[in-house]
Amino acid sequence: MSGTDWRKAFSSAGMARKLIVLNLAVFLVLNAIIAGLRLSGNDEFLREHGSDLYMGATASPETLLVRPWSVITYMFTHTDFWHIAGNMLFLWVFGGLFTGFLGDRKLLSMYLAGGLAGLLIFILAFNIFPALNASARVVGASAAVMAIVAAIATYMPGYRLNLLIFGPIQLQYIALFYVIYDFASIQYLDNTGGHIGHLGGALYGFIWGMQMRKGRDIGLWLDRLTTGIASFFGQGNRRMKVVHKRPVSDEEYNASRASRQKRIDEILDKISKGGYESLSREEKDFLIKHSKD
């Protein structure tokens, strides 16, 4: 496959796949650099500066001021194979589910907002509690991915995901399990920063999902901000289709939006009680179509 073909394939892929490709690319490049440094006898540099090569974030405000890029790069940085494998598997499953109902652009903004929320909680915790070292670094997409899991589980709690061993389980129980696991793991002070960051991402996803169920999108400002990023990822290369419609008044628009949201809420309530499969084909089509508005 030529370079042009790769670019076209990347441009046409969904946002979940693009985020996975970006994470894998960073992982491969970072590990290639680390391998080169070790082979050339520069282990001392790695011990002094860390194997994340300034891409990981720290709880120290002073360090963050001189490495402002790390608040973004940390959520694309993994130094361990199993760490990135687990995160990308969750991003593939829950990211694909998220975009199916809410769209690509919202997935990108949720990923970034969840990562930032996780980092914020990490910084606060490591500067408040004496047992935690404020110079500790954090890397990984875990907080961003947990935000996606919590968001879609809150937005569609009754949707059942068919797990290989356990069978169909509602999203709300899957998300709750991982939240409880992270919360219970903090006391052991093993990967404490990671667990705290996960909870921060999950908290944002939960709040976002609750507000979306009420028809309020608290991440809309970030959706607009990430439009340029989406264009870089290839979303902006698609040709615009101009459709001429009769202009409507503010009253007509608001009434139509309220009616649509009421219908969505009724369908979500039905999902909570009977699961996604209890919906009719018309209800499924309506939810998929209008949840992307």
Secondary structure, DSSP 8 states (H G I E B T S, - for coil): --HHHHHHHHHHS-HHHHHHHHHHHHHHHHHHHHHHHHHTT-HHHHHHHTTTTT-SEES-HHHHHH-TTHHHHGGG---SHHHHHHHHHHHHHHHHHHHHHH-HHHHHHHHHHHHHHHHHHHHHHHHH-TTS-TT-EE-SSHHHHHHHHHHHHHHSTT-EEEETTTEEEEHHHHHHHHHHHHHHHGGGTSSHHHHHHHHHHHHHHHHHHHHHHTT--TTHHHHHHTHHHHHHTTGGGS-----------HHHHHHHHHHHHHHHHHHHHHHHHH-GGGS-HHHHHHHHHHTT-
